[in-house]
Amino acid sequence: MASAAGITIQAYPDIAEALNRCVDATGLLFTEAELSPQFFDLRTGVAGELFQKFTNYRLPIAIVLADHEAYGQRFSELAREHRGHNLIRFFYSLETAQAWLARF
């Protein structure tokens, strides 16, 4: 999990720091607690920047959220669109997210 590596995403600078810490990793798992409200507000661009940076470096991201719809329709649509994405996926359970990341 991201917090075990000391990683949280609060703002743009945290994305570069997360990348630096994950260069030798096979992926990164985020829970809701490790992501700021700015991440869930798609107008800020924090989620898009995180996704783009990790995709560029081909590092998978698993995001565990109990309720994808809790952050509004647009965010829920984003989560649904990423159900089949090769590198970025949303999950309802920690176990399922860990199993997906273990494939890398």
N, C-alpha and C positions, 0 to 999 in steps of 0.2 A: 504494500500500500504506500501511497505517496507520503503519508505522515511518518511512516517508519524511516523514510529517507530524509525527513525534514523538509518535505516539499508541500507547499500550499500555493494556490493561485489566488492572489488578492488583486493583482494589477499586472500590467504589461511587463514590467521588469522581472516578475516572478517566472515568466515563461522562459526567458533566456536562462535563468538560474536552474529551472527544472530540466531544461535540455542539457545543460552542462553536467548535471548530476546523473543523467540517464544515458549518456553517450555509450557506455559499455553495458547497459541493461538491455533486456529483451522487450521491455515495455513498461507501462506505468498504469497503476490502478488508482483511481480517485473515488472517494466517497463524497457524499454531499457536504460533509463537514470540512473538507479540504478545498472547497471551491467557494469563492466569494459571491455575494449577491451580484456583482458586476459581471461575473461569468454567465449567470442566468439571464441577465438583461442583454439580449442580443444586439441592442442598439449601441452598446459600448464597444463591441468588436473583440472583447477579450476571448470569448469562446472561439471565434473564427481565427484569431491569431494563434491560439494554442493548437487548434486543429491543423492549421497550415504548416506551422513550424515542425510539429511532430510528423506530419505526413511527408514533408520534404526530407526528413532524416529517416523515414521509414520505420519509425518507432510507434508501435501500437499503444493505444490508450483505451482502457476500459473504465467506464464511468457507472457507478452504482447509485441509482436513485430509486427510492421506494415508490415515488409517484411522479412520473414524468410530466404530468399535466399540472402539477402544483405551481409551475412557473409560467403558465399561460399557454395559449394556443400556439404561438410561434415556436416556443421552445419545445413544446410537445411534438410539433411537426418535424423539427430538427432531429429529435431523438428517434422518431419513426423512420426518417430518411436514412439514418445511420444504422438501422438494424442489420443490414447486409454489407456494410462498408468493410473493406479489407483491413483497415488500420484503426478505425475509431468506432467503438460500439458502446451502446447504453444497455445496462442490465438492471434487473430488479433485485438480484441477489448477489452477494459476495462470492458464493461458491461457483455460480455460473460464470461470473467475470473471471475468476481465477482459472477456471478450466479453459476458458477461451485464450487467455494470455499464455497458458502453459503450452499451447500449440506452437508458439514462436521460438 
